[in-house]
Amino acid sequence: MTIGIVCGGGEYPRLVAQSCRAKNLSFCLILLEEFCDPHGWPPAKKLTINFGEIGKAIDFFHKNSVKKVIFAGHAKRPDFSKLSIDSKGRKWLLKLGMAIFAGDDALLRGISDLLRAEGFELMSGTDLLDDAFLGEGVFSQRRLSESNRKDIQIGFESAKKLGMQDIGQSSIVFRGKILGTEDADGTDALIERCAKLRKSSVGGILVKVSKPQQDNRFDLPTVGVDTIDMLRKYGFDGLVVEAGKCIILNREAVVDRVNEFGMLVVCVDADFSKKKIFIIAGEASGDYLGGKLMKDIREVSPVNVEFFGVGGECMEKAGLKKMFSISELSIIGIFEVLRKIFHVKKLIGKTARAIGEYKPHALVTIDSSGFTHRVDKKIKKIEEKIPIIHYVSPPVWAWRSWRAKSMRKFIDKLLVLFPFEKKLFDKHGLKTVFVGHPVATDPDFEKPSLLDLQKFTKSVCGNGRRSAFKIITLLPGSRISEIEKHLPVMGEFARLMEQEYTHVRFIIPAVEDMAPRIEFLTNNWERKPLIVKKKCEKNLAYHSSDLAVAASGTVTLELARVGLPAIVIYKTSAITYAIVKFLLKTPWICLINILAREKIVPELLQNECRGEIIFAWAKKILSSARESEKQKKTFQKIMEALETTPRLAAMEVLNAIKKDTS
């Protein structure tokens, strides 16, 4: 089977032809001589004709065994009274009748019927192009202002009304008013015309949409680098297109050019109503991810977004309307879970009911699979239309690998933090996207200013010289059960450090909910640790410290980001440890070691999690530049591997939101 491509002007027909060649599809080309540049086409059989030579085109397609036809590129409606028309063309004109004088869509539908009668099937060129469309979101580095959002809505509504009249597909809006709308002269003429009408020398947004009655096989709105250059030339702020309905030619080049010029590229859905997202995180690491995700979604969404659900301090600061405290879910271990099983079961039911009443556009669950997956399963049964996105893969690569197969039954999209996780789920048919770990690019972990560091170290060390002190950051975990098991061990370690080093100080970063418990458990320490509660203070602690002793978890990635050498510890009940050790498929539990595929950071687990063993490792690292440098070099490589496109997770959530969700 051969595909016949009828080529008008612009870059779009070439991209379709190049895609056919890349996919090893047989194709031939008809070039419309008034609109199409005859040069630069991939090798293929070609015929150049004018609009009226219908018979020539039909014969050419039959001769080359064409079964499917694609119309690609722009072409103005010809003046039929001046057109040289062959006999087949005259027959077509008679059959088209009044459609010739109607709008473009009526004419194209008539041509489609006539081609079908000749034995050809029409298809859309976008069927052959990968990533021809963009989903809803902001794709430029420049962010949207509230005035931008209002202008976009005004321009979108204007362009849609225009499309219904089958006149054009674009409007230009400036400071809340429509400057102009597209006519038969096209988009470039609209841009030039509006630049003259605009009183200011700069400003205004081009909004380009599909017609409500659009046949996607014909005349889809198309933009490319030339459009951006034209907008830049006349001082406009950027471009808005309809998500999933406007072809973006050479999208990477378009986004690069827009960012170079400091302009906007925004894709909007036809539904301009506020988006509602129910979001759940069950522990501190998930709360951090959730807070960052919420901020990113607000930045890339062209409409306002409301968040309701379960989270902690980070998510509350990002605007979460909270159901209950995250601390109610911060439990770990076989016995700890059993003691709270009825309470947790009650919370699962309460959460599922709240989601059903809230009717969100999407449900986002973050980590804590013991709780979140049970909620996901309930929602999938009772609210099938709500897309469910789970953020953070359960560690199927470490234990309970069977979960990878079962998750596709109740999760629509999985966002994973580590590159090796994607293939583990892809093979089971679950749509999985590697979005990287936000800690790798989070600006909150950048090195503070020298002045801020000096002020902080003075609060830790007093008036003594910083070089005379050893500063240790202690991270006992985010759950009550972890804190109660690890702080006594850390207290013994602190006592031994004070005996060895003349000047030593300890800092414990804590979330607000856990700070009182940490204060109580460290009350009998000879030297009280400094307990900090703000994220900026935690970052200052990291950058001021010589070493960290941390409970295994996501926090080790924060230490890797700032390049702070670490010792990892973990202690749980004997039965829980025995079960996990039996099921565990990796030789390490620390994320740094798993990602590095070797033991870079010491792991002191269970019986080895003792003050004197931690102390011995601390002395070794503090006295050996080689030991600490080895960790730092590995940390840097891991952070580079975890970087992806900024705000990718946010874009994936927006793209998952279905139009038919209430």
N, C-alpha and C positions, 0 to 999 in steps of 0.2 A: 504494500500500500504506500502511495505517495501523498504527501501533504502539499497542497498548492497555496502559496502565500501571495495575496494581492497587496502590493506595497505602495503606500502613499509616502508623504513626507515625514521627516524626523528620524530619530534614532531607533524608535521602537521596532520597525520592520527588520532592521539589521539584527537586533538582539534576538528576535524570534528565529530568524534564519540561522544565526550562530548557535542558538540552543538546539535546533534540529540537528545541526552537524555534530555538536558535542554529544548528543544522545544517539548518534548513529541512525537517525531517521531519514528516510528518503524524502526529498522535497524539491520543488521547482518554484520559480519566481515569475510573477507578472509585475512589471514596473510601470506605474502610471507616469507617463513622460512629463506631464505638466508639473508634477509635484516631487518626483523621486529622483535623487541623484543616482546616475547609473554606475558610479564607481564605488569600490570598496566592499563589494558583496562576497560572501564565501562561495567557493566553487559550486555551481548548480546550473541546470538548464534555465535560461531566462528568455522572456519575451517582453518587449517594450511596446505598449499600446497607448492609444488615447481612450478617453472615457466611452466613446461610442462604439468601439470595436469589440462588441460583446461576442460575436461569432468567433473571432480570432481567439479570444480568451477561452471559450468553451472547447474549441477544437484542440487547443494547446493542452488543456487539462486532461481531456480524454486520451490524447496521444501519449501522455506521460503517466497514465493509470492513476490519476488523482481521484481520491475518494473523499478526502476532507479538505475544506477550504478555510483559510484564515484571512480576515481583513485586518491589516495592521498599518498604522500611520494615518496622518491627517490629510484630507483632501477637500477642497471647497466644492460645493455643489456647482456643476457646470451650467452654462447657458445653453439649454437644449436646442434653442432656435439656431445657434451658430455652430453646433457640434456636428462633425462628420460621423454619420451613423451607418453601420452596415445593416444587412437585412435582418440578422438576429437582433440587433439593437432596436430596429424599428418595431419588431414583434414585441419585444420587452416593453417598449414605451407604451404600446397600446394596452398591454396587460396591466401595466402599472397604473394607468389612468390618472385619477385625481391625486394619487399618492405622490406624484411628481411635484405637485404644488402644495402639498401638506408639509409638515415638519420633517426634520431629518430622520426621526425614528420611524415615522410611517413609511418613508421611502426605503429605509434599510430593511424593514420587515417585509416589504414587497419584494425586494431583491432576494431576500432569504428564501421566500416561497418559490421564486422562479429557479433559483439554484437547486433547491430540493427536487423540483420537477425534472431537472437535468441529471439527477442521480448523484448530487454532491451533498455531503453533510457539513454544516457549518460548525466550526469550533472556535474557541477563544484562544488567542495567542498566549494569554496568561497561563493556560494549562501547561505550557511548555517551559515557562520561566520559573525558576526557583526564587522565592522571596520577591515576587513582583509587587506585593502590597505590604504596607506596614499596618500593624495593629494600633489600637488607640494609645496615645501617649505623646510625650514631648521628647523629640529625638535630637535636640540641639543642646549645647552646653548652656545656652542662655535659658533662664527659667521664665515661667509665665507670671505676670502680675495680675491682680484682680481686674484691672482695666482691660488687659489683654483678653481675659476670659469673657468679659462682657462683649468686647468687639467681635470675638470669634462667634459667639452665639448670634449676634446681629447679622454678621456676614454669612453665616451658614444658612440661616433662615431665608435671607434674601436670595442666595444662590439656588436654594431648593425651589423657591417660588419661580425663579427664572427658568429652571430646568423643566418644571411642569408645563411651561408654555412652549417648550422645545425651541428656545431661542439660543441660550448659552448655558454655561456651567460654572461661571466665576463671578465673584463680586470683590470689590475692594472697599474695606471699611477703615475709617480713620476717626479716632476719638469719639466713638459712639455713633457715627453717621456713615451712611453708604455714600462713597465718592462716585462710584460708577459700577455698571454691570456689563457683562460681556455681550457682544452682538456678533453678527456674521463675520466681522473683521478679525475676531479671535482674541486670545489672551494678551499677546504682545501689544496690540493696539489699545486694549483696555488699560494696560500699565502706563503707556505713554500718555493717554488721554487723562488719566487720573493724576499723574504727576503735574500736569498743567493746571488742573482744577484745585489741587491742594494748596492752601495758602502758606503752610509751613514748607520749608525746604526738604524736610525729612519726615518719615513716619507713615504708618498705614500698613495693613496686612492684606495679602491676596488670599481669598478663600475659594477653593476649587472643589466641587462636589460632583457626584454622579446625578443624572436625572432620575427622578423617582421611577420613571417608566423605562429606565435604561436596559437595553439588551446587551449583556456583558460580552457578546461576541463581536459587537461593533463599537467603534468610536468611544472607547473608554477614555476618561480624562487622563492625561499623561503630563508629568513634569520631569524635568531633568536639570542638569547643570546649567543649560542655557536659560532656563526660567529663573534660577537663582542669580545668574549674572545680570539678567534684565532687571530684576528687582533691586539689586545692588546699585546698578547704574543710575536708577531713578530715585534712590534713597528710601526704599521701603524697608520695613522692619522684618518681614519674613513671609512665610508661606504656611497655609493651613489646608490640608486635604482630608477627604473623607476616608476613614479607616476601612481597609479592605475593598475599596471601590475606585481608587485612583492609582494608576501605575507609576511607580517611582523608578525612573531609568537610572542605572548606575548609582544605587542608593548610597554606597559608601562615599563615592565622589561628591554626591549632593550634600551629605552630612558634613564632610570635610570642608567643603566650600562655605557652607553656612557658618560653621564654627570659626573659620578663618575671618569671615566678615562680621562675626558677632550678631548673627541674625537668628530667627526662630524657624524651626520646622516642627509642626504639630499635626498629629492625626487625631481626628475626632470621630466618635461614633454618632450615628443619627439620633440616639437617645441622649439628650442633654440633661437629664434629671440627675440629681445627686446620687452618687454611688454609695451603697452601704456594704461594709465588709465586717463580718464577724470574725474575730481573730483570737486565738487561744495560745498562750504559752504557759508551761507548767513549772518553770524553774528560772533561776537568774540568767543563765546563758541564753535561754529562749527569750527572756524578757529583753535582753540586749539586742538580739537579732530582730525581735518584733518591733522595738522602738526605731531601729534603723530602717527597717522595711516600711513602716508607717510614714516616716519622714520622706523616704524616697518615692513612695506612691503618691503622696501629696505633691511632690515636685514634678512628677511626670504625668500626672492626670490633668487633662484639660477641664475637668469639672470638679466640683467639691466632693470630698470623700469623708464619710462618717465611719468611725470605728467603734465597735461595741464588743465586749467579750471579757476575757480573763488575762490578766497580765500583772506586771509589777511596776516599779518606779519609772523605768525607762519608757515603757509604753504609756503610762499615765502622762508623763511629760510630753509625749508625742500626740496626746489628745484622746487617749482611750477612755471610753465610758465603761467603767469596770463593774463586773457582776460580783466577784468576790476576790479576796486576796490570793496572790500566787503562793503565799506561805502554806495554804491549806493543801497544796499538792506537792510540796517539797519534801517527799519521803523517798527512802531507798532501802533496799534490803528485804529479805523474805519476811522476817518477823515484823518489821516496821509496817510493811504493806498489809500484812494480815491483821494487825491491830486496828488499822484504819479502813479496812476493806468496805465496811458498810457505809461509812462516811463518804468515801470516794465514789461508791456506787450511787449514792444519793446525789452527789455533785454531777455525775455523768448525766443522770436523768434530768436534773434541773437545767443543765447547760443545753441539752438537746431540745428541751421544751422552749427555752429562751430563743434558740436559733429558729425554731418553727414559727414563733410569734413575731420575731424581728424580720423575717423573710429577707435575708441579705442577698446582694448580687453575687457574693462569693463567701465561702468559708475557708479561712486560712488557719491551719493548725501547725504549731511549731514544736518539733521534738517531743519529749515526754510521751512516747508512743503508748505506754500503759494506760494513760488517760485519754489522749487525743484520738487514738485509733478507735477506741470504743465509742467516742462521740461521733467520729466519722461514719462508722458502720450504722449507727442509729439514723443519722441524717440521710444517708444514701437510701435507706429503706422508706423513709417517710417524706423526704423532700428531694426527689431524684433530680430535679432541674437545677438545684444549687450546685455550681461547680466546686469541688473540694480540692484545694491545693495544700499539700503537706510540705513543709519547709524543714529540712534536715532529715536525712535518711537515718533510720535506726541502724545500728552497727551490725548489719547482716554479715559483713566481712569478718566480724569478730566472733559472733555466736548467733544461734537461732536463724540460720540462713534461709529456712523455709518461709520466713516472712516476706522475702523478696517476691515470691510468686503470689502470695495471698493478697498483697496490698493493692493490686490492680482492680480488685473487686469493689473497693470502696474509695479509692483515690483517683481523681482525674488527672492530676499532674503532680509530679514529685520534683522539688527543687533541692539539689544536693550541693554540699559544700566542698567536696573533694573530687578531683578529676577521675579517680579510679572507680568511683561509685556508679557513675552513669551506665557503664556496660553491664554491671550486675543486675540492673533493673530493666534495661532495654531488651534484654533477651527474654524477659517475661511479658513483654507487651505493655509495660507501664510507661507512659510518656514522661521522660526524665530529662531534666535540664541541669547541667553543671553551671551554677551561678557564682561560684567562688565564695570565699569567706570574707564578709565585710571587714573583719579585723585587719585584713591585709591592706586596706585602703582607707580605713577610718581616720580622719584627720585628728580626732581626739587623742590618738596615740602618738602624734608627732612630738618631737622633742620640745619641751617648753622653753621659754626664753631664759637666758642666763639669770636675769633679775628674779624671775619667779622661782627658779631652782634655788638660788641663794637664799631667798626669803623662807622657802620651805625647809631647806636643810638647817637653817638657823633655828626654826621652830622645833626641829628634831634634836639637834646637837647642842643647842644653846650657843654660848659664845666661843666654844672650842673650835679648833681648826678642823674642817671637814676631813682632811687627809688623815687625821688621827683616829677617825671613827670607822667602824664597820656597821653598815646599815643593812638590815635584813627585812625583806617583806615576807610576811607570813600569810598564806591563803588557805585557810582550813576547810573551805568548801562553802556551798551556798545553801545546803539543807541542814536542818537542825541535827539530824542523825550524824551527818559528817562532822559538823562543828563539835559536837559532844564527844566524838571518838578521837578527833585529831588535836584539839586544843591541849588536852593533858600531855600528849606526846610532845607537842611544840613547846609547852611550858618546861619540860625536862630538858629539851634541846637548848632553850633560852638560858636556863640555869648553867649548863655546861659552857656555853659561849661566854657568859659573864665571868666565869672562872678563868678562861683562857685569854680573853681579850680585855684590856683595860677599859676601852671605850667601845661599847656596842649598843646599838639601838634597834628596836623592833617596831614595824608598822603593820597594822592589819587593816586592809580595805574591807569594808562591810556594807552590805545593802541595808537600807533603813530598818527593815523588819527584823533583821538578825542582830543588829548592833547591841541591843540591851542584853541579849543572851551571851554575846561575846564578852561584853564588859563584866558580866557576872562570873563567867568561867575564868577570866584572867585577873580577877580581883586579888587572888592570893599570890600572884607573881611578884617576885622581889622587885623587878623593874617593870612597871606597867607599860604595855605597848601603847603606841599612839594609834587610836582607832579613827580612820578617816571614812567618810560616808559619800563624798561627792566623787563623780567620775574624774574630774580634773585633778582632785587630790590623789586619787589612785594612780593616775598617770605621773604625777609628780613623785609619788612614792617609788614607782617603777624606775624612773630615770635618776632618782637619787640613790638607789640601792646598789649594793655590791653583789647581792645574791637573793634568790627567792626560794622559799620552801612552800610547795603548793600541792594541794590535793589534786589528784588526776582529774582532768576535765578540760572544758573549753578555755579556761583561764590560762592554760599552758601556751595557747596560741597568742594570747596577749603578751606573754613574756617573750615569746619568739619575735613578735612584732617590734618590741622595744629593744631587743637584744640583751635581755637580762638573764645571765646564767641561772640555772634552776636545779633543784632536787625535787623529784616527784614522790609523793607518799600516798598511801591509801590503806584504810583499815575498816573492816566491817565485821558483822557477826561471823563466827566460825562456820556455821552451816551455809550462809549465803556465799562466803568465799569458796567453800568446797564445791558448791554447785556451779558457780561461775567458772572456777578453774577447770572443772570437768568439761564444761561446754565451750570454753574459749578456744578459738582457732588461731589466734595470733600469739607470738611469743612475748608481746608487750601490751601494756594498757595505755601508756601515754601517747597522745596523738602525735607529738613531735617524733617519737621513735617509730610509730606506725608509718607516718608519712616519709620519714627518712629511710625506712627499712633497715635500720640498725639502731643499736642502743647508744644514743647520743646523750640523753639525760638519765641520770641514775633513777631507778625505780625501787622504792623501798615499800614493799607490800606486806601487810598482815604481821607476821612475826618479826620481820625486818623493820617494821615501822616503829622504831624505838629511838628515844632521844639520843643515846650514845652513838648509834649508827648514823643518824642524820648528822650529828656533830662531826664524826670522822670524815664524812663526805664533804661537809662544809669547809673543814680545814684544808682538805685536798684542793678544792676548787679555788678557794680564796688565796692559796699560796702558789697556785700554778697558772701562769698566764696561758700556757699551752692548752690546759683543760678548758678554760673559759672561752678561749678563741675558737676552739673546735666547735663548741656549742653555737657561738655567734655566727660562724660561717654557714653552718647548717640551717640556722634560723632564717638567714637571709634568702637562701635557696628555696626554702619552704614557702616563705611569704610571696616570692615571685611566682611560684606554681599556683598559688591560691588567688591570684589577681585575675579578674575578668572585666568585661564591659561594665562601667559604672551603672548602678541602678538596674542591672539586668533582672534581678529577682522581682523588683517592682513592676517592670514591664511585663514579665511573665504572668504576674497576678492579674494585671489589667487585661492582658490578652485572653485570659481564661474566662473572663466575665461574659456570660451569654446574654444576648439581646432579649431573649424571651423570659429572662428571670425578672420577677416583679420587683 
